[in-house]
Amino acid sequence: YLTNFFSKITSFYNVEHYFDFEVIFVDDGSTDNSRILIEEFIKANININCKYLSKENGGVSTARNFGIDSSNGDYLWLVDCDDDINLQELNNVLSSIHLVQDVLIFDFYKEDTINKQSVRISGNFNSSLLCFEKVIKSGLLHPVWNKIYRKSLLIEHNIKFNEKYNYAEDLLFNLDVILNTDSVSFIHTPIYIYYIRDSSLSTKYIYNLPELIVCVANKYRELHYSKRIDIDFVFKWIIIDSIKKIIANNLHQDNQIDKCILDLLYIFDRLPVQKRFWKIYRKFSNMALMSFFIRVLIKLIHMYLKLKKILRLSGN
C-alpha cells in the first residue's frame, strides 16, 4: 500500500505547495521492499521534506513514539500507510490549523473491505468537552489518525503511546491527551479513510486483554474525576463490551471456557464499577453461573459462524 500512500503525499504537496510540512516514514523492521520504495520516492521528490527512519520491529506504539520524538513540526498528524486521505476536503484541515490550540478532531470514513461496507463516522457537536459523551458514542475519540495534535502539549505532559499493548493503544493515548487539555476543536469534514482488512491487528489474539480493559476503565475513571464528566454510560459499555471481547478473544483458544472465566473474573475484580453495577458483578462472580452463561454464548457463536459459512458457500 506504500505506492498509494506516496501518490497521496505527492498530491498533498501539489494541492498545498506553500504549506510547510515534513513527512516522516517510520520503518518498523519491515522485511519486504518497503525501504526501497521509500528511498526511491524520496529521491524522486526532493521538493518534499521527507525523513526516513528505520528501527527494529517493536510494534505500532514504538514506531509512533519514535516518529514523534524525531519530528520537527509544531503539529502532528499520525497516519497509517495502508489508509487513504480525502484530498478534496484536505484544504479544510489546512485552513483550520490555526484552530488547533491543542487538538483538532475531524470526521472519517470507515471502509470495511471484508463486508464491502462504507460508514461515515461523524458527530454533530461543538468544541466543548461537555459533549464528551457524544464524542465517545460517535467513535471519533478512539483513533489518532482523525486528529491533529499540538506537539508541545505531548511534550509538556510526557504523553506517549503505551508500548505494553498492541491493541487500543490509540484510545489510551487519546484519553491521556483529553486528560491534559480543555482545548479541543472540531471540523465536521471527512478527511481520513480507514480500511478494515483481514490482516488487521484487531482480528488477532490479544494476550493481555484483561489487563488492558482494566487500564482503559481506570483512565475513564480518572477522566471522570478530573473533568467532572458524568461517564456512567462508559462503565456500562465497558462491562458489556468486556464480556464480548473476552469471549471473542478466547473463542479459538484451547480451554476457551476456563480462560473466559478467569479473564472475566480478573476484570470484574478490578473494574472501578459504580454501586449500581454491584449486582451485575456479584452475578458474574458466581463461577457456576458464569460457566453456564459462557458455554451458552460460545455455543451460539459457533452455530452462528457455521450458519454464516454455509450461507456464504451456498451464495457462491
Disulfide bonds with the S-S distance in Angstrom:
none
